[in-house]
Amino acid sequence: MKHRIRICKKCLKYTLKDKCQNCNIETHDPHPPKFSLDDKYIRYRIMDAYADTSNSEKQ
């Protein structure tokens, strides 16, 4: 299910657009993914989350 509302990570404003009107950067889905104890791919989600945070710290 795709959510309609999105958030800009820079200015923290909510919008329905794919790009922020103020910052002109890509917006993200503010809703967390569904959680399941039987998730086979949790290892990959965690690695992806850590890769995203390490890339943003370098910039």
N, CA, C and O atoms as a CHARMM CRD file, in Angstrom:
* protein
*
  236
    1    1 MET  N      0.84100  -1.18000   0.00000 PROA 1      0.00000
    2    1 MET  CA     0.00000   0.00000   0.00000 PROA 1      0.00000
    3    1 MET  C      0.88400   1.24000   0.00000 PROA 1      0.00000
    4    1 MET  O      1.77600   1.37800   0.83700 PROA 1      0.00000
    5    2 LYS  N      0.63800   2.11200  -0.91700 PROA 2      0.00000
    6    2 LYS  CA     1.40200   3.34300  -0.99700 PROA 2      0.00000
    7    2 LYS  C      0.64900   4.45400  -0.26900 PROA 2      0.00000
    8    2 LYS  O     -0.53700   4.68600  -0.50600 PROA 2      0.00000
    9    3 HSD  N      1.36400   5.12700   0.61400 PROA 3      0.00000
   10    3 HSD  CA     0.75500   6.22900   1.34900 PROA 3      0.00000
   11    3 HSD  C      0.87500   7.50600   0.53200 PROA 3      0.00000
   12    3 HSD  O      1.84700   7.69800  -0.19800 PROA 3      0.00000
   13    4 ARG  N     -0.10900   8.36600   0.65800 PROA 4      0.00000
   14    4 ARG  CA    -0.11800   9.59300  -0.13200 PROA 4      0.00000
   15    4 ARG  C      0.70500  10.69800   0.51200 PROA 4      0.00000
   16    4 ARG  O      1.37900  11.45500  -0.18700 PROA 4      0.00000
   17    5 ILE  N      0.65800  10.79900   1.83000 PROA 5      0.00000
   18    5 ILE  CA     1.36300  11.89800   2.49900 PROA 5      0.00000
   19    5 ILE  C      2.85400  11.57800   2.57800 PROA 5      0.00000
   20    5 ILE  O      3.24400  10.42900   2.78400 PROA 5      0.00000
   21    6 ARG  N      3.66400  12.59300   2.41500 PROA 6      0.00000
   22    6 ARG  CA     5.10700  12.43600   2.41500 PROA 6      0.00000
   23    6 ARG  C      5.71500  13.55000   3.25900 PROA 6      0.00000
   24    6 ARG  O      5.05200  14.54600   3.54900 PROA 6      0.00000
   25    7 ILE  N      6.97700  13.38300   3.65300 PROA 7      0.00000
   26    7 ILE  CA     7.63800  14.37600   4.49300 PROA 7      0.00000
   27    7 ILE  C      9.02600  14.69100   3.93800 PROA 7      0.00000
   28    7 ILE  O      9.73100  13.82200   3.42500 PROA 7      0.00000
   29    8 CYS  N      9.38700  15.95500   4.06100 PROA 8      0.00000
   30    8 CYS  CA    10.72600  16.38700   3.66900 PROA 8      0.00000
   31    8 CYS  C     11.64000  16.18300   4.87700 PROA 8      0.00000
   32    8 CYS  O     11.32900  16.65400   5.97100 PROA 8      0.00000
   33    9 LYS  N     12.75000  15.49400   4.69300 PROA 9      0.00000
   34    9 LYS  CA    13.65800  15.23100   5.81300 PROA 9      0.00000
   35    9 LYS  C     14.47500  16.45600   6.19600 PROA 9      0.00000
   36    9 LYS  O     15.01200  16.51700   7.30300 PROA 9      0.00000
   37   10 LYS  N     14.57700  17.41900   5.31300 PROA 10     0.00000
   38   10 LYS  CA    15.37700  18.61300   5.61100 PROA 10     0.00000
   39   10 LYS  C     14.57400  19.64400   6.41100 PROA 10     0.00000
   40   10 LYS  O     15.00500  20.07600   7.48000 PROA 10     0.00000
   41   11 CYS  N     13.41000  20.03600   5.89300 PROA 11     0.00000
   42   11 CYS  CA    12.62200  21.07800   6.56500 PROA 11     0.00000
   43   11 CYS  C     11.46800  20.50800   7.39300 PROA 11     0.00000
   44   11 CYS  O     10.76900  21.26000   8.07300 PROA 11     0.00000
   45   12 LEU  N     11.25800  19.18200   7.34300 PROA 12     0.00000
   46   12 LEU  CA    10.23800  18.47800   8.12500 PROA 12     0.00000
   47   12 LEU  C      8.80900  18.95100   7.85000 PROA 12     0.00000
   48   12 LEU  O      7.95800  18.93400   8.73900 PROA 12     0.00000
   49   13 LYS  N      8.55900  19.36800   6.61800 PROA 13     0.00000
   50   13 LYS  CA     7.20000  19.75700   6.22800 PROA 13     0.00000
   51   13 LYS  C      6.54400  18.60400   5.47700 PROA 13     0.00000
   52   13 LYS  O      7.19200  17.89100   4.71000 PROA 13     0.00000
   53   14 TYR  N      5.24100  18.43800   5.71700 PROA 14     0.00000
   54   14 TYR  CA     4.48000  17.39200   5.05900 PROA 14     0.00000
   55   14 TYR  C      3.92600  17.90400   3.73400 PROA 14     0.00000
   56   14 TYR  O      3.59400  19.08200   3.59800 PROA 14     0.00000
   57   15 THR  N      3.83200  16.99500   2.75500 PROA 15     0.00000
   58   15 THR  CA     3.32500  17.35300   1.43500 PROA 15     0.00000
   59   15 THR  C      2.77100  16.10500   0.75700 PROA 15     0.00000
   60   15 THR  O      2.96500  14.98700   1.23400 PROA 15     0.00000
   61   16 LEU  N      2.09100  16.30700  -0.34400 PROA 16     0.00000
   62   16 LEU  CA     1.61700  15.19400  -1.15700 PROA 16     0.00000
   63   16 LEU  C      2.48500  15.00400  -2.39600 PROA 16     0.00000
   64   16 LEU  O      2.26400  14.07800  -3.17600 PROA 16     0.00000
   65   17 LYS  N      3.45200  15.86400  -2.57500 PROA 17     0.00000
   66   17 LYS  CA     4.32000  15.84000  -3.75500 PROA 17     0.00000
   67   17 LYS  C      5.53700  14.94400  -3.53800 PROA 17     0.00000
   68   17 LYS  O      5.87100  14.60800  -2.40100 PROA 17     0.00000
   69   18 ASP  N      6.19700  14.55800  -4.63000 PROA 18     0.00000
   70   18 ASP  CA     7.41700  13.75000  -4.55200 PROA 18     0.00000
   71   18 ASP  C      8.64600  14.59700  -4.24900 PROA 18     0.00000
   72   18 ASP  O      9.66600  14.07200  -3.80400 PROA 18     0.00000
   73   19 LYS  N      8.55700  15.90700  -4.48800 PROA 19     0.00000
   74   19 LYS  CA     9.65200  16.82900  -4.16800 PROA 19     0.00000
   75   19 LYS  C      9.11000  17.93100  -3.27800 PROA 19     0.00000
   76   19 LYS  O      7.97700  18.38200  -3.44200 PROA 19     0.00000
   77   20 CYS  N      9.93700  18.35600  -2.33200 PROA 20     0.00000
   78   20 CYS  CA     9.55800  19.41700  -1.40400 PROA 20     0.00000
   79   20 CYS  C      9.47100  20.75000  -2.15300 PROA 20     0.00000
   80   20 CYS  O     10.32800  21.05900  -2.98100 PROA 20     0.00000
   81   21 GLN  N      8.44100  21.52900  -1.86000 PROA 21     0.00000
   82   21 GLN  CA     8.26300  22.82600  -2.49400 PROA 21     0.00000
   83   21 GLN  C      9.30000  23.83800  -2.00000 PROA 21     0.00000
   84   21 GLN  O      9.69300  24.72900  -2.75200 PROA 21     0.00000
   85   22 ASN  N      9.74500  23.71400  -0.75100 PROA 22     0.00000
   86   22 ASN  CA    10.69200  24.66400  -0.16900 PROA 22     0.00000
   87   22 ASN  C     12.13600  24.31700  -0.50100 PROA 22     0.00000
   88   22 ASN  O     12.89800  25.17600  -0.94400 PROA 22     0.00000
   89   23 CYS  N     12.51200  23.05800  -0.28800 PROA 23     0.00000
   90   23 CYS  CA    13.91300  22.63500  -0.41100 PROA 23     0.00000
   91   23 CYS  C     14.25300  22.06300  -1.78600 PROA 23     0.00000
   92   23 CYS  O     15.42300  22.01500  -2.16600 PROA 23     0.00000
   93   24 ASN  N     13.25100  21.63700  -2.52000 PROA 24     0.00000
   94   24 ASN  CA    13.42500  21.02400  -3.83600 PROA 24     0.00000
   95   24 ASN  C     14.24200  19.73000  -3.76000 PROA 24     0.00000
   96   24 ASN  O     15.02000  19.41900  -4.66100 PROA 24     0.00000
   97   25 ILE  N     14.04700  18.97200  -2.65100 PROA 25     0.00000
   98   25 ILE  CA    14.66700  17.65700  -2.53600 PROA 25     0.00000
   99   25 ILE  C     13.56500  16.60400  -2.45000 PROA 25     0.00000
  100   25 ILE  O     12.40500  16.93900  -2.21200 PROA 25     0.00000
  101   26 GLU  N     13.91700  15.34600  -2.63900 PROA 26     0.00000
  102   26 GLU  CA    12.94900  14.25700  -2.65200 PROA 26     0.00000
  103   26 GLU  C     12.35400  14.05000  -1.26300 PROA 26     0.00000
  104   26 GLU  O     13.07400  14.08400  -0.26500 PROA 26     0.00000
  105   27 THR  N     11.04400  13.83800  -1.20000 PROA 27     0.00000
  106   27 THR  CA    10.36300  13.57900   0.06500 PROA 27     0.00000
  107   27 THR  C     10.31500  12.07500   0.31700 PROA 27     0.00000
  108   27 THR  O     10.54100  11.27300  -0.58900 PROA 27     0.00000
  109   28 HSD  N     10.01600  11.70600   1.56700 PROA 28     0.00000
  110   28 HSD  CA    10.00300  10.30800   1.97200 PROA 28     0.00000
  111   28 HSD  C      8.69700   9.97000   2.66900 PROA 28     0.00000
  112   28 HSD  O      7.99900  10.85000   3.17300 PROA 28     0.00000
  113   29 ASP  N      8.37700   8.68200   2.68900 PROA 29     0.00000
  114   29 ASP  CA     7.18600   8.17200   3.35600 PROA 29     0.00000
  115   29 ASP  C      7.42800   8.19300   4.86400 PROA 29     0.00000
  116   29 ASP  O      8.38300   7.57000   5.32800 PROA 29     0.00000
  117   30 PRO  N      6.58700   8.89700   5.65600 PROA 30     0.00000
  118   30 PRO  CA     6.82700   8.99000   7.09400 PROA 30     0.00000
  119   30 PRO  C      6.36700   7.76000   7.87400 PROA 30     0.00000
  120   30 PRO  O      6.67200   7.64500   9.06100 PROA 30     0.00000
  121   31 HSD  N      5.65000   6.85100   7.24600 PROA 31     0.00000
  122   31 HSD  CA     5.11600   5.68200   7.92500 PROA 31     0.00000
  123   31 HSD  C      6.16400   4.57100   8.01000 PROA 31     0.00000
  124   31 HSD  O      6.84800   4.29900   7.02300 PROA 31     0.00000
  125   32 PRO  N      6.30100   3.93000   9.16200 PROA 32     0.00000
  126   32 PRO  CA     7.25700   2.83500   9.27800 PROA 32     0.00000
  127   32 PRO  C      6.75600   1.60500   8.51800 PROA 32     0.00000
  128   32 PRO  O      5.54900   1.44500   8.33800 PROA 32     0.00000
  129   33 PRO  N      7.65700   0.74600   8.07700 PROA 33     0.00000
  130   33 PRO  CA     7.21600  -0.47100   7.39200 PROA 33     0.00000
  131   33 PRO  C      6.52300  -1.41200   8.37100 PROA 33     0.00000
  132   33 PRO  O      6.72200  -1.30600   9.58100 PROA 33     0.00000
  133   34 LYS  N      5.72200  -2.32100   7.85900 PROA 34     0.00000
  134   34 LYS  CA     5.05300  -3.29400   8.70400 PROA 34     0.00000
  135   34 LYS  C      6.09400  -4.17900   9.37400 PROA 34     0.00000
  136   34 LYS  O      7.12500  -4.49600   8.78100 PROA 34     0.00000
  137   35 PHE  N      5.81900  -4.57700  10.61300 PROA 35     0.00000
  138   35 PHE  CA     6.74700  -5.41100  11.36400 PROA 35     0.00000
  139   35 PHE  C      6.18100  -6.81500  11.47100 PROA 35     0.00000
  140   35 PHE  O      4.99500  -7.00300  11.74200 PROA 35     0.00000
  141   36 SER  N      7.03100  -7.78400  11.25900 PROA 36     0.00000
  142   36 SER  CA     6.65200  -9.17400  11.41300 PROA 36     0.00000
  143   36 SER  C      7.84700  -9.94500  11.95000 PROA 36     0.00000
  144   36 SER  O      8.97800  -9.73100  11.51300 PROA 36     0.00000
  145   37 LEU  N      7.59900 -10.83500  12.89100 PROA 37     0.00000
  146   37 LEU  CA     8.67900 -11.66500  13.42000 PROA 37     0.00000
  147   37 LEU  C      9.16400 -12.68300  12.39000 PROA 37     0.00000
  148   37 LEU  O     10.28200 -13.18900  12.48700 PROA 37     0.00000
  149   38 ASP  N      8.32700 -12.97400  11.41300 PROA 38     0.00000
  150   38 ASP  CA     8.67700 -13.95300  10.38400 PROA 38     0.00000
  151   38 ASP  C      9.28100 -13.30300   9.14400 PROA 38     0.00000
  152   38 ASP  O      9.35100 -13.93400   8.08900 PROA 38     0.00000
  153   39 ASP  N      9.71400 -12.05900   9.25600 PROA 39     0.00000
  154   39 ASP  CA    10.26900 -11.33900   8.11200 PROA 39     0.00000
  155   39 ASP  C     11.60600 -11.96000   7.69300 PROA 39     0.00000
  156   39 ASP  O     12.56600 -11.96600   8.46500 PROA 39     0.00000
  157   40 LYS  N     11.65700 -12.47600   6.47700 PROA 40     0.00000
  158   40 LYS  CA    12.86800 -13.12200   5.97000 PROA 40     0.00000
  159   40 LYS  C     13.92700 -12.10500   5.55500 PROA 40     0.00000
  160   40 LYS  O     15.10700 -12.44400   5.47200 PROA 40     0.00000
  161   41 TYR  N     13.52700 -10.88200   5.29900 PROA 41     0.00000
  162   41 TYR  CA    14.42500  -9.89000   4.71500 PROA 41     0.00000
  163   41 TYR  C     14.85400  -8.80600   5.70200 PROA 41     0.00000
  164   41 TYR  O     15.38600  -7.77700   5.28600 PROA 41     0.00000
  165   42 ILE  N     14.63400  -9.01500   6.99500 PROA 42     0.00000
  166   42 ILE  CA    14.96600  -7.99700   7.98700 PROA 42     0.00000
  167   42 ILE  C     16.45500  -7.66700   7.97300 PROA 42     0.00000
  168   42 ILE  O     16.83600  -6.51600   8.18700 PROA 42     0.00000
  169   43 ARG  N     17.29000  -8.65400   7.72600 PROA 43     0.00000
  170   43 ARG  CA    18.74400  -8.42200   7.68700 PROA 43     0.00000
  171   43 ARG  C     19.09100  -7.38300   6.62000 PROA 43     0.00000
  172   43 ARG  O     19.93000  -6.51100   6.84600 PROA 43     0.00000
  173   44 TYR  N     18.44300  -7.48200   5.46200 PROA 44     0.00000
  174   44 TYR  CA    18.72500  -6.55600   4.36600 PROA 44     0.00000
  175   44 TYR  C     18.18500  -5.15800   4.65700 PROA 44     0.00000
  176   44 TYR  O     18.80900  -4.16800   4.27400 PROA 44     0.00000
  177   45 ARG  N     17.03400  -5.06200   5.32900 PROA 45     0.00000
  178   45 ARG  CA    16.48100  -3.76300   5.69400 PROA 45     0.00000
  179   45 ARG  C     17.39300  -3.04600   6.69000 PROA 45     0.00000
  180   45 ARG  O     17.60400  -1.83800   6.58700 PROA 45     0.00000
  181   46 ILE  N     17.92800  -3.79000   7.64600 PROA 46     0.00000
  182   46 ILE  CA    18.82000  -3.19800   8.63900 PROA 46     0.00000
  183   46 ILE  C     20.10300  -2.72400   7.96600 PROA 46     0.00000
  184   46 ILE  O     20.58100  -1.62500   8.24900 PROA 46     0.00000
  185   47 MET  N     20.66600  -3.54400   7.07800 PROA 47     0.00000
  186   47 MET  CA    21.88700  -3.14400   6.37600 PROA 47     0.00000
  187   47 MET  C     21.63400  -1.90500   5.52100 PROA 47     0.00000
  188   47 MET  O     22.48400  -1.01900   5.44700 PROA 47     0.00000
  189   48 ASP  N     20.48200  -1.84000   4.88200 PROA 48     0.00000
  190   48 ASP  CA    20.13400  -0.69200   4.05200 PROA 48     0.00000
  191   48 ASP  C     19.95900   0.56300   4.91300 PROA 48     0.00000
  192   48 ASP  O     20.38600   1.64800   4.51800 PROA 48     0.00000
  193   49 ALA  N     19.34200   0.42400   6.07500 PROA 49     0.00000
  194   49 ALA  CA    19.15100   1.56500   6.96800 PROA 49     0.00000
  195   49 ALA  C     20.49700   2.09500   7.45900 PROA 49     0.00000
  196   49 ALA  O     20.70700   3.30800   7.49600 PROA 49     0.00000
  197   50 TYR  N     21.40900   1.20100   7.83300 PROA 50     0.00000
  198   50 TYR  CA    22.72900   1.64200   8.28200 PROA 50     0.00000
  199   50 TYR  C     23.52800   2.25200   7.13400 PROA 50     0.00000
  200   50 TYR  O     24.29800   3.18800   7.35100 PROA 50     0.00000
  201   51 ALA  N     23.36000   1.74400   5.93000 PROA 51     0.00000
  202   51 ALA  CA    24.06500   2.30800   4.77500 PROA 51     0.00000
  203   51 ALA  C     23.56600   3.72000   4.50000 PROA 51     0.00000
  204   51 ALA  O     24.36100   4.59800   4.16600 PROA 51     0.00000
  205   52 ASP  N     22.26100   3.95500   4.63400 PROA 52     0.00000
  206   52 ASP  CA    21.69600   5.28800   4.42100 PROA 52     0.00000
  207   52 ASP  C     22.21300   6.28200   5.45100 PROA 52     0.00000
  208   52 ASP  O     22.52200   7.42200   5.10200 PROA 52     0.00000
  209   53 THR  N     22.31300   5.87500   6.70900 PROA 53     0.00000
  210   53 THR  CA    22.77100   6.80200   7.74000 PROA 53     0.00000
  211   53 THR  C     24.25800   7.08900   7.59400 PROA 53     0.00000
  212   53 THR  O     24.69600   8.21200   7.84500 PROA 53     0.00000
  213   54 SER  N     25.03200   6.10200   7.19700 PROA 54     0.00000
  214   54 SER  CA    26.47500   6.34500   7.03500 PROA 54     0.00000
  215   54 SER  C     26.73700   7.22100   5.82300 PROA 54     0.00000
  216   54 SER  O     27.67900   8.01400   5.83700 PROA 54     0.00000
  217   55 ASN  N     25.93300   7.10300   4.77500 PROA 55     0.00000
  218   55 ASN  CA    26.09800   7.96400   3.59700 PROA 55     0.00000
  219   55 ASN  C     25.71200   9.40000   3.91000 PROA 55     0.00000
  220   55 ASN  O     26.36700  10.32200   3.42300 PROA 55     0.00000
  221   56 SER  N     24.68100   9.62000   4.70000 PROA 56     0.00000
  222   56 SER  CA    24.25100  10.98200   5.00900 PROA 56     0.00000
  223   56 SER  C     25.23400  11.66600   5.96100 PROA 56     0.00000
  224   56 SER  O     25.36200  12.89000   5.93800 PROA 56     0.00000
  225   57 GLU  N     25.92800  10.89200   6.79600 PROA 57     0.00000
  226   57 GLU  CA    26.91000  11.48100   7.70500 PROA 57     0.00000
  227   57 GLU  C     28.14100  11.94600   6.94800 PROA 57     0.00000
  228   57 GLU  O     28.78200  12.91300   7.36000 PROA 57     0.00000
  229   58 LYS  N     28.49100  11.28200   5.84400 PROA 58     0.00000
  230   58 LYS  CA    29.66200  11.62600   5.07500 PROA 58     0.00000
  231   58 LYS  C     29.45800  12.90800   4.26200 PROA 58     0.00000
  232   58 LYS  O     30.42200  13.60600   3.95000 PROA 58     0.00000
  233   59 GLN  N     28.21800  13.21200   3.92300 PROA 59     0.00000
  234   59 GLN  CA    27.94400  14.37600   3.07400 PROA 59     0.00000
  235   59 GLN  C     27.92200  15.60800   3.85200 PROA 59     0.00000
  236   59 GLN  O     27.70600  16.68500   3.29700 PROA 59     0.00000
